[in-house]
Amino acid sequence: MARFHRLTVSAVDRLTDDSVALTFTVPPELRDEYRFTPGQHLALRRTVDGTEIRRTYSICSPAPEHGEGPDTLRVGVRLVEGGAFSTYALKEINVGDELEVMTPAGRFTLEPAPGLYAAVVGGSGITPVLSVMATLLAREPRARFCLIRSDRTTASTMFLEEVADLKDRYPDRLQLVTVLSREEQQAGLPSGRLDQERLTALLPTLVPVEQVAGWFLCGPFGLVQEAERALRGLGVPRARVHEEIFHVDAGGPAPGAPGRQAPSHSTVTARLDGRGGTWPVQEGETLLETVLRNRPDAPYACKGGVCGTCRAFLVSGEVRMDRNFALEPEETAAGYVLACQSHPLTETVELDFDR
């Protein structure tokens, strides 16, 4: 069960004009709780004028060897225009401050294993992939990685030095391809967006596509969607493609959301941290909102259908999910839903957050 603890900020490193890396010290008694798999994220929480704000940021540091809990955790934060938490992180957080940090979550992960892996990332999408790459290459000498990254300019590129250090350390096992959308490079690929057409032509020239054991797509929704379509067109099985979206434009339900109407009265039964309860769903509420009114410890972060922190197993009943940018098709097929996007379609619904 995910929990928040207060951790001390031990470093604030400016990466670009609009991004920083925050490092937290993990005391010995909490290291087991903060054990993570490369690719996972942390939710940070603060309260402003009585309103709770939560945001998720991916861990960029490699996982400790031998399955040990970390003594530090490092995340990357990019400024979002008008962002309540990212503005605070870039302008106000200092070394010595204490922040409320949730224990690691997320399934955009890779356990080190031999083979060839590849990633297509955009902007801050490099953050979880940096952890995945660094851990994989350090632990598994028979693994190789191809990183295709897209950024606006060199100056806006997060973790530029960290990626360069990995390339220097593993020159024969890490292939690095950089595309800048708003700046010409003296060498390498021409500038421009990485869309489906370009990726379809580019990827087979970089790697034997059919031999890649896992593809990791991370960044803005548009880039991830274009890369996924390119891979599908190249015949890559869906099970080998892993996606994490960082930015989705606000709007209505995602395409494909069922249009059935909710019943006039519904209740939700939820099991959470070994305890259950049943509560009426108020008109217009998501199931997460209903649960939170009665169990404030229910897990969530973005409430936008992106991070997957509120994933729950649908034990019984039917729901409509407005948006889903976090769950893989096999997860929804297995019965998992995002509580923050789910509305009841039956008079009773039962969720299990513990599965």
C-alpha positions as CSV (number, residue, x, y, z in Angstrom):
1,M,0.0,0.0,0.0
2,A,1.4,3.4,-1.0
3,R,2.2,5.8,1.8
4,F,3.5,9.3,2.2
5,H,6.5,10.1,4.4
6,R,8.4,13.4,4.9
7,L,11.8,13.2,3.2
8,T,14.5,15.9,3.3
9,V,15.8,17.5,0.1
10,S,19.5,16.9,-0.1
11,A,20.2,18.5,-3.5
12,V,18.6,20.8,-6.0
13,D,20.3,20.6,-9.4
14,R,19.4,23.0,-12.2
15,L,19.2,20.9,-15.4
16,T,18.0,23.5,-17.9
17,D,16.3,26.9,-17.6
18,D,13.0,25.2,-17.0
19,S,13.9,22.0,-15.2
20,V,15.6,20.8,-12.0
21,A,16.5,17.5,-10.4
22,L,15.5,17.0,-6.7
23,T,17.4,14.5,-4.5
24,F,15.8,13.2,-1.3
25,T,17.6,11.5,1.5
26,V,15.9,8.3,2.6
27,P,16.5,7.4,6.2
28,P,17.5,3.8,7.0
29,E,14.2,2.9,8.6
30,L,12.3,3.8,5.4
31,R,14.6,2.3,2.8
32,D,12.6,-0.9,2.4
33,E,9.5,1.1,1.7
34,Y,11.2,3.1,-1.0
35,R,12.7,0.1,-2.8
36,F,11.9,0.7,-6.5
37,T,12.0,-0.9,-9.9
38,P,13.7,1.2,-12.6
39,G,11.0,3.2,-14.4
40,Q,8.8,3.9,-11.4
41,H,7.7,7.3,-10.1
42,L,7.0,9.2,-6.9
43,A,4.0,11.3,-6.0
44,L,4.9,14.6,-4.2
45,R,2.3,16.3,-2.0
46,R,1.8,19.8,-0.6
47,T,-1.1,21.8,0.7
48,V,-1.7,25.4,-0.3
49,D,-4.5,27.4,1.3
50,G,-6.2,24.2,2.4
51,T,-6.1,22.6,-1.0
52,E,-4.0,19.5,-1.5
53,I,-1.8,19.3,-4.6
54,R,-0.2,16.1,-5.8
55,R,2.1,15.6,-8.8
56,T,4.0,12.5,-10.0
57,Y,7.7,12.7,-11.0
58,S,9.7,9.7,-12.3
59,I,12.8,8.5,-10.5
60,C,15.9,9.1,-12.7
61,S,18.5,7.4,-10.5
62,P,19.6,3.8,-11.0
63,A,18.2,1.2,-8.6
64,P,20.6,0.0,-6.0
65,E,22.2,-3.4,-6.6
66,H,21.1,-6.6,-4.8
67,G,17.5,-5.4,-4.3
68,E,18.5,-3.0,-1.5
69,G,16.4,0.0,-0.6
70,P,17.9,3.4,-1.7
71,D,19.6,5.9,0.6
72,T,18.7,8.7,-1.9
73,L,16.0,9.2,-4.5
74,R,16.3,11.6,-7.4
75,V,13.5,12.9,-9.6
76,G,13.4,15.3,-12.6
77,V,10.9,18.2,-12.6
78,R,10.1,20.3,-15.7
79,L,8.2,23.6,-15.4
80,V,4.7,23.4,-16.7
81,E,3.1,26.7,-17.6
82,G,0.9,27.7,-14.6
83,G,1.9,24.5,-12.9
84,A,1.2,24.8,-9.1
85,F,3.8,22.2,-8.1
86,S,6.5,22.6,-10.8
87,T,6.6,26.4,-10.2
88,Y,7.1,25.7,-6.5
89,A,9.8,23.1,-7.3
90,L,11.8,25.4,-9.5
91,K,11.5,28.6,-7.6
92,E,11.1,27.7,-3.9
93,I,12.4,24.3,-2.9
94,N,15.8,24.5,-1.2
95,V,18.2,22.0,0.3
96,G,17.1,21.1,3.8
97,D,13.4,21.4,3.0
98,E,11.1,18.5,3.8
99,L,8.5,17.3,1.3
100,E,5.8,14.6,1.5
101,V,6.8,11.8,-0.8
102,M,4.7,8.8,-1.6
103,T,6.4,5.4,-1.9
104,P,7.2,4.3,-5.5
105,A,4.5,3.3,-7.9
106,G,4.1,2.6,-11.6
107,R,4.5,-0.3,-14.1
108,F,6.6,1.4,-16.8
109,T,9.5,-0.8,-15.7
110,L,12.2,-3.2,-16.8
111,E,13.9,-5.8,-14.6
112,P,17.4,-6.2,-16.0
113,A,17.8,-9.1,-18.5
114,P,19.9,-10.0,-21.5
115,G,18.8,-8.7,-24.8
116,L,18.3,-5.6,-27.0
117,Y,16.0,-2.8,-25.7
118,A,15.0,0.5,-27.2
119,A,13.3,3.7,-26.2
120,V,11.7,6.7,-28.0
121,V,11.4,9.6,-25.6
122,G,10.5,13.2,-25.8
123,G,11.5,16.0,-23.4
124,S,11.1,15.0,-19.8
125,G,10.2,11.5,-21.0
126,I,13.9,10.8,-20.6
127,T,13.5,10.7,-16.8
128,P,12.3,7.2,-16.2
129,V,14.2,5.8,-19.1
130,L,17.5,7.2,-17.6
131,S,16.9,5.0,-14.6
132,V,16.0,2.0,-16.8
133,M,19.1,2.4,-19.0
134,A,21.6,3.0,-16.2
135,T,20.4,0.0,-14.1
136,L,20.2,-2.3,-17.1
137,L,23.6,-1.5,-18.5
138,A,25.3,-1.7,-15.0
139,R,23.7,-5.0,-14.0
140,E,23.5,-7.0,-17.3
141,P,26.6,-7.1,-19.4
142,R,24.7,-9.0,-22.2
143,A,22.2,-6.2,-22.6
144,R,22.2,-3.4,-25.2
145,F,20.1,-0.3,-25.4
146,C,19.2,2.1,-28.2
147,L,17.9,5.5,-27.1
148,I,16.1,7.8,-29.6
149,R,15.4,11.1,-27.9
150,S,13.6,14.2,-29.2
151,D,14.1,17.7,-27.7
152,R,13.5,21.2,-28.8
153,T,17.0,22.4,-28.5
154,T,20.3,21.3,-26.9
155,A,19.8,23.9,-24.2
156,S,16.4,22.5,-23.3
157,T,17.6,18.9,-23.1
158,M,17.3,17.4,-19.6
159,F,20.0,15.1,-18.2
160,L,22.3,15.8,-21.1
161,E,25.4,15.1,-19.1
162,E,24.0,12.0,-17.4
163,V,23.2,10.4,-20.8
164,A,26.6,11.4,-22.2
165,D,28.3,9.8,-19.2
166,L,26.4,6.6,-19.8
167,K,27.4,6.7,-23.5
168,D,31.1,7.1,-22.5
169,R,30.8,4.3,-20.0
170,Y,29.1,1.8,-22.3
171,P,30.1,2.9,-25.8
172,D,29.5,-0.5,-27.4
173,R,26.2,-1.2,-25.7
174,L,24.4,2.1,-25.7
175,Q,23.4,3.7,-29.0
176,L,22.3,7.3,-28.7
177,V,20.3,9.1,-31.4
178,T,19.2,12.7,-30.8
179,V,16.7,14.7,-32.9
180,L,16.1,18.4,-32.2
181,S,12.9,19.9,-33.4
182,R,13.9,23.6,-33.3
183,E,17.7,23.5,-33.9
184,E,19.9,22.1,-36.6
185,Q,22.8,19.8,-35.5
186,Q,26.2,19.8,-37.1
187,A,26.1,16.0,-37.3
188,G,23.3,13.5,-37.0
189,L,19.7,13.6,-38.0
190,P,18.0,16.6,-39.5
191,S,15.8,18.7,-37.2
192,G,12.1,18.2,-37.1
193,R,9.3,16.2,-35.3
194,L,9.4,12.5,-34.8
195,D,6.1,11.5,-36.3
196,Q,4.8,8.1,-37.5
197,E,6.2,8.4,-41.0
198,R,9.6,9.5,-39.9
199,L,9.9,6.8,-37.2
200,T,8.7,4.1,-39.6
201,A,11.6,4.9,-41.9
202,L,14.1,5.6,-39.2
203,L,13.8,2.7,-36.7
204,P,14.8,-0.2,-39.0
205,T,18.0,1.7,-39.9
206,L,19.0,1.9,-36.2
207,V,18.1,-1.6,-34.8
208,P,16.8,-4.9,-36.0
209,V,13.2,-4.1,-35.0
210,E,12.1,-7.7,-34.7
211,Q,14.9,-8.5,-32.2
212,V,14.1,-5.7,-29.7
213,A,12.8,-7.4,-26.5
214,G,11.1,-4.3,-25.2
215,W,10.2,-0.8,-26.5
216,F,9.8,2.0,-24.0
217,L,7.8,5.1,-25.3
218,C,7.7,8.0,-22.9
219,G,6.8,11.7,-23.2
220,P,4.0,13.8,-24.6
221,F,0.9,12.0,-25.8
222,G,1.4,12.9,-29.5
223,L,4.9,11.5,-29.6
224,V,4.0,8.3,-27.8
225,Q,1.0,7.8,-30.1
226,E,3.0,8.4,-33.3
227,A,5.8,6.0,-32.1
228,E,3.2,3.3,-31.1
229,R,1.6,3.5,-34.6
230,A,5.0,3.2,-36.2
231,L,5.9,0.1,-34.2
232,R,2.5,-1.4,-35.0
233,G,3.1,-0.8,-38.7
234,L,6.5,-2.5,-38.4
235,G,4.9,-5.6,-36.9
236,V,6.1,-5.2,-33.3
237,P,3.8,-7.3,-30.9
238,R,1.9,-5.1,-28.6
239,A,3.2,-7.0,-25.6
240,R,6.7,-5.7,-26.3
241,V,5.6,-2.0,-26.3
242,H,5.5,-0.1,-22.9
243,E,4.1,3.4,-22.8
244,E,4.1,6.2,-20.3
245,I,2.5,9.6,-21.1
246,F,3.6,12.8,-19.4
247,H,1.4,15.4,-21.0
248,V,-2.2,15.1,-22.3
249,D,-4.2,18.1,-23.3
250,A,-7.2,18.7,-21.1
251,G,-10.5,17.8,-22.7
252,G,-13.4,15.5,-22.6
253,P,-13.5,11.7,-22.6
254,A,-10.8,9.9,-24.5
255,P,-12.0,8.3,-27.8
256,G,-13.7,5.0,-27.3
257,A,-15.1,5.8,-23.9
258,P,-18.5,4.0,-23.6
259,G,-21.5,6.3,-23.7
260,R,-23.9,4.4,-21.4
261,Q,-25.6,6.4,-18.7
262,A,-25.1,5.8,-15.0
263,P,-28.0,4.5,-12.9
264,S,-29.9,7.0,-10.7
265,H,-28.4,5.4,-7.5
266,S,-25.2,3.5,-7.1
267,T,-22.9,2.3,-4.3
268,V,-19.2,1.4,-4.4
269,T,-17.6,-1.2,-2.2
270,A,-13.8,-0.8,-1.9
271,R,-11.1,-2.8,-0.3
272,L,-8.1,-0.8,0.6
273,D,-5.1,-1.8,2.8
274,G,-7.0,-4.8,4.1
275,R,-10.2,-2.9,5.1
276,G,-13.4,-2.6,3.2
277,G,-16.4,-0.3,3.1
278,T,-19.5,0.6,1.1
279,W,-20.6,4.1,0.3
280,P,-23.2,5.8,-2.0
281,V,-21.9,7.5,-5.1
282,Q,-23.0,11.1,-5.4
283,E,-24.2,12.4,-8.8
284,G,-21.3,13.1,-11.1
285,E,-18.6,11.7,-8.8
286,T,-15.9,9.4,-10.0
287,L,-15.4,6.2,-7.9
288,L,-12.2,7.6,-6.5
289,E,-13.9,10.8,-5.3
290,T,-16.5,8.6,-3.5
291,V,-13.8,6.5,-1.9
292,L,-11.7,9.6,-0.9
293,R,-14.7,11.1,0.9
294,N,-14.6,8.1,3.2
295,R,-11.0,6.9,3.0
296,P,-8.6,9.8,2.5
297,D,-5.7,7.3,2.3
298,A,-6.9,6.0,-1.1
299,P,-4.0,6.2,-3.6
300,Y,-4.0,8.8,-6.3
301,A,-1.8,11.5,-7.9
302,C,-2.8,13.1,-11.2
303,K,-6.6,12.4,-11.3
304,G,-6.2,12.8,-15.1
305,G,-6.0,9.1,-16.1
306,V,-2.2,9.4,-16.8
307,C,-0.2,8.1,-13.9
308,G,-2.0,4.9,-12.9
309,T,-1.6,5.4,-9.2
310,C,-5.3,4.8,-8.5
311,R,-5.4,1.5,-10.4
312,A,-7.9,-0.9,-8.9
313,F,-9.3,-4.3,-9.7
314,L,-13.0,-4.3,-10.7
315,V,-14.4,-7.2,-8.6
316,S,-18.0,-6.8,-9.7
317,G,-20.3,-4.4,-11.6
318,E,-19.6,-2.3,-14.6
319,V,-17.9,1.1,-15.0
320,R,-17.3,3.7,-17.7
321,M,-13.7,5.1,-17.8
322,D,-13.7,8.7,-19.3
323,R,-9.9,8.6,-20.1
324,N,-7.2,5.9,-19.9
325,F,-3.7,6.8,-20.7
326,A,-2.1,4.6,-18.0
327,L,-3.4,1.1,-18.3
328,E,-2.1,-1.4,-20.9
329,P,-4.7,-3.3,-22.9
330,E,-3.8,-6.5,-21.0
331,E,-4.5,-4.8,-17.7
332,T,-8.0,-3.6,-18.7
333,A,-8.7,-7.0,-20.2
334,A,-7.7,-8.5,-16.8
335,G,-10.3,-6.3,-15.0
336,Y,-8.3,-3.3,-13.9
337,V,-9.7,0.3,-14.0
338,L,-8.5,3.8,-13.1
339,A,-10.7,4.8,-10.2
340,C,-10.1,8.5,-10.9
341,Q,-11.8,8.1,-14.3
342,S,-14.5,5.5,-13.5
343,H,-18.2,6.1,-13.2
344,P,-20.7,3.3,-12.2
345,L,-22.8,1.8,-14.9
346,T,-24.5,-0.6,-12.4
347,E,-26.2,0.0,-9.1
348,T,-23.4,-1.7,-7.2
349,V,-19.7,-1.7,-8.0
350,E,-16.9,-3.4,-6.1
351,L,-13.2,-2.3,-6.3
352,D,-10.1,-3.9,-4.8
353,F,-7.1,-1.5,-4.5
354,D,-5.0,-4.2,-2.8
355,R,-4.6,-6.6,-5.8
